[in-house]
Amino acid sequence: MPKEIKEIKDFLVKARRKDAKSVKIKKNSNNTKFKVRCASYLYTLVVAVSFVCISRKGDISNIRALPKQSHPQRAPVFLPDSLPADKDKAEKLKQSLPPGIQVKELK
């Protein structure tokens, strides 16, 4: 059964458990997914890519929106603020995985 984890710290705790078998890392243009296989659950953490946007007033703010839209006339889709963002966080998370666990990178 799959379960989604929102916090990086919770994911690292699950990855360090004795019943954790492997971690799969799936990179997309919009996000990076970390999936740890434990005995009873498959835990997934989604790290979104953050984008910089200039507002009408001229100030720069981080807005997490999907870069590609399936339909050009629709409004942009915004990701929830609860997701961790940034490619650097994904790389740091990859380095902080336990050394004994099997890591597979998927495309």
Short mmCIF file of the C-alpha atoms (twelve columns), coordinates in Angstrom:
data_MODEL
# 
_entry.id   MODEL 
# 
loop_
_atom_site.group_PDB 
_atom_site.id 
_atom_site.type_symbol 
_atom_site.label_atom_id 
_atom_site.label_alt_id 
_atom_site.label_comp_id 
_atom_site.label_asym_id 
_atom_site.label_seq_id 
_atom_site.Cartn_x 
_atom_site.Cartn_y 
_atom_site.Cartn_z 
_atom_site.pdbx_PDB_model_num 
ATOM 1   C CA . MET A 1   0.000  0.000  0.000   1 
ATOM 2   C CA . PRO A 2   1.377  3.440  -0.874  1 
ATOM 3   C CA . LYS A 3   1.570  6.371  1.515   1 
ATOM 4   C CA . GLU A 4   2.739  9.925  0.855   1 
ATOM 5   C CA . ILE A 5   5.062  11.674 3.293   1 
ATOM 6   C CA . LYS A 6   5.109  15.485 3.442   1 
ATOM 7   C CA . GLU A 7   8.207  16.064 5.618   1 
ATOM 8   C CA . ILE A 8   11.818 15.276 4.698   1 
ATOM 9   C CA . LYS A 9   12.650 14.342 8.293   1 
ATOM 10  C CA . ASP A 10  9.860  11.749 8.378   1 
ATOM 11  C CA . PHE A 11  11.116 10.261 5.108   1 
ATOM 12  C CA . LEU A 12  14.657 9.893  6.464   1 
ATOM 13  C CA . VAL A 13  13.304 8.157  9.581   1 
ATOM 14  C CA . LYS A 14  11.408 5.685  7.374   1 
ATOM 15  C CA . ALA A 15  14.501 5.113  5.185   1 
ATOM 16  C CA . ARG A 16  16.622 4.265  8.264   1 
ATOM 17  C CA . ARG A 17  14.211 1.594  9.511   1 
ATOM 18  C CA . LYS A 18  15.315 -2.046 9.549   1 
ATOM 19  C CA . ASP A 19  12.593 -3.147 7.148   1 
ATOM 20  C CA . ALA A 20  13.498 -0.529 4.477   1 
ATOM 21  C CA . LYS A 21  14.699 -2.447 1.428   1 
ATOM 22  C CA . SER A 22  15.388 0.080  -1.327  1 
ATOM 23  C CA . VAL A 23  14.968 3.697  -2.409  1 
ATOM 24  C CA . LYS A 24  13.931 4.668  -5.927  1 
ATOM 25  C CA . ILE A 25  14.551 8.214  -7.149  1 
ATOM 26  C CA . LYS A 26  12.399 9.368  -10.057 1 
ATOM 27  C CA . LYS A 27  13.284 12.728 -11.621 1 
ATOM 28  C CA . ASN A 28  10.775 14.672 -13.728 1 
ATOM 29  C CA . SER A 29  10.841 18.198 -15.095 1 
ATOM 30  C CA . ASN A 30  8.349  19.280 -12.401 1 
ATOM 31  C CA . ASN A 31  9.533  17.345 -9.349  1 
ATOM 32  C CA . THR A 32  11.702 14.602 -7.903  1 
ATOM 33  C CA . LYS A 33  10.055 11.646 -6.185  1 
ATOM 34  C CA . PHE A 34  11.792 9.572  -3.520  1 
ATOM 35  C CA . LYS A 35  10.173 6.187  -2.892  1 
ATOM 36  C CA . VAL A 36  11.298 3.931  -0.042  1 
ATOM 37  C CA . ARG A 37  10.075 0.326  0.001   1 
ATOM 38  C CA . CYS A 38  9.375  -0.969 3.503   1 
ATOM 39  C CA . ALA A 39  7.783  -4.259 4.546   1 
ATOM 40  C CA . SER A 40  4.170  -3.091 4.522   1 
ATOM 41  C CA . TYR A 41  4.147  0.298  2.756   1 
ATOM 42  C CA . LEU A 42  5.750  2.174  -0.117  1 
ATOM 43  C CA . TYR A 43  6.456  5.675  1.214   1 
ATOM 44  C CA . THR A 44  6.743  8.543  -1.296  1 
ATOM 45  C CA . LEU A 45  8.204  12.018 -0.799  1 
ATOM 46  C CA . VAL A 46  7.745  14.589 -3.588  1 
ATOM 47  C CA . VAL A 47  10.297 17.416 -3.844  1 
ATOM 48  C CA . ALA A 48  8.944  20.107 -6.186  1 
ATOM 49  C CA . VAL A 49  10.976 22.460 -8.365  1 
ATOM 50  C CA . SER A 50  10.663 26.129 -7.382  1 
ATOM 51  C CA . PHE A 51  10.367 28.806 -10.015 1 
ATOM 52  C CA . VAL A 52  11.149 32.509 -9.732  1 
ATOM 53  C CA . CYS A 53  8.448  34.844 -10.989 1 
ATOM 54  C CA . ILE A 54  8.380  38.641 -11.293 1 
ATOM 55  C CA . SER A 55  5.027  40.045 -10.216 1 
ATOM 56  C CA . ARG A 56  3.263  43.067 -11.687 1 
ATOM 57  C CA . LYS A 57  4.756  45.297 -9.003  1 
ATOM 58  C CA . GLY A 58  8.278  44.274 -9.992  1 
ATOM 59  C CA . ASP A 59  9.272  42.284 -6.914  1 
ATOM 60  C CA . ILE A 60  10.633 38.769 -7.241  1 
ATOM 61  C CA . SER A 61  8.888  35.960 -5.424  1 
ATOM 62  C CA . ASN A 62  9.111  32.184 -5.460  1 
ATOM 63  C CA . ILE A 63  6.029  30.649 -6.983  1 
ATOM 64  C CA . ARG A 64  5.827  26.918 -7.432  1 
ATOM 65  C CA . ALA A 65  3.952  26.424 -10.679 1 
ATOM 66  C CA . LEU A 66  4.187  23.677 -13.200 1 
ATOM 67  C CA . PRO A 67  6.338  24.862 -16.139 1 
ATOM 68  C CA . LYS A 68  4.428  22.953 -18.826 1 
ATOM 69  C CA . GLN A 69  0.716  23.292 -19.220 1 
ATOM 70  C CA . SER A 70  -1.280 20.645 -21.014 1 
ATOM 71  C CA . HIS A 71  -3.710 23.221 -22.373 1 
ATOM 72  C CA . PRO A 72  -2.431 26.756 -23.201 1 
ATOM 73  C CA . GLN A 73  -5.736 28.522 -22.445 1 
ATOM 74  C CA . ARG A 74  -6.020 27.233 -18.878 1 
ATOM 75  C CA . ALA A 75  -4.769 29.062 -15.821 1 
ATOM 76  C CA . PRO A 76  -1.409 27.914 -14.368 1 
ATOM 77  C CA . VAL A 77  -1.454 25.123 -11.809 1 
ATOM 78  C CA . PHE A 78  0.144  25.983 -8.472  1 
ATOM 79  C CA . LEU A 79  1.622  23.376 -6.174  1 
ATOM 80  C CA . PRO A 80  0.663  23.404 -2.487  1 
ATOM 81  C CA . ASP A 81  3.024  25.134 -0.073  1 
ATOM 82  C CA . SER A 82  3.322  21.995 2.031   1 
ATOM 83  C CA . LEU A 83  5.625  20.348 -0.527  1 
ATOM 84  C CA . PRO A 84  9.351  20.920 -0.049  1 
ATOM 85  C CA . ALA A 85  10.893 22.726 -3.019  1 
ATOM 86  C CA . ASP A 86  14.254 23.091 -4.752  1 
ATOM 87  C CA . LYS A 87  16.640 20.851 -6.652  1 
ATOM 88  C CA . ASP A 88  19.340 21.377 -4.025  1 
ATOM 89  C CA . LYS A 89  17.107 19.786 -1.391  1 
ATOM 90  C CA . ALA A 90  16.674 16.750 -3.635  1 
ATOM 91  C CA . GLU A 91  20.450 16.354 -4.008  1 
ATOM 92  C CA . LYS A 92  21.047 16.805 -0.266  1 
ATOM 93  C CA . LEU A 93  18.357 14.256 0.500   1 
ATOM 94  C CA . LYS A 94  19.987 11.790 -1.881  1 
ATOM 95  C CA . GLN A 95  23.329 12.223 -0.093  1 
ATOM 96  C CA . SER A 96  21.768 11.817 3.357   1 
ATOM 97  C CA . LEU A 97  20.238 8.399  2.645   1 
ATOM 98  C CA . PRO A 98  21.645 5.546  4.755   1 
ATOM 99  C CA . PRO A 99  24.725 3.896  3.198   1 
ATOM 100 C CA . GLY A 100 23.454 0.303  3.455   1 
ATOM 101 C CA . ILE A 101 20.248 0.818  1.475   1 
ATOM 102 C CA . GLN A 102 19.969 0.056  -2.235  1 
ATOM 103 C CA . VAL A 103 19.394 3.223  -4.328  1 
ATOM 104 C CA . LYS A 104 17.976 3.114  -7.871  1 
ATOM 105 C CA . GLU A 105 17.664 6.181  -10.083 1 
ATOM 106 C CA . LEU A 106 14.825 6.126  -12.602 1 
ATOM 107 C CA . LYS A 107 14.212 8.541  -15.439 1 
# 
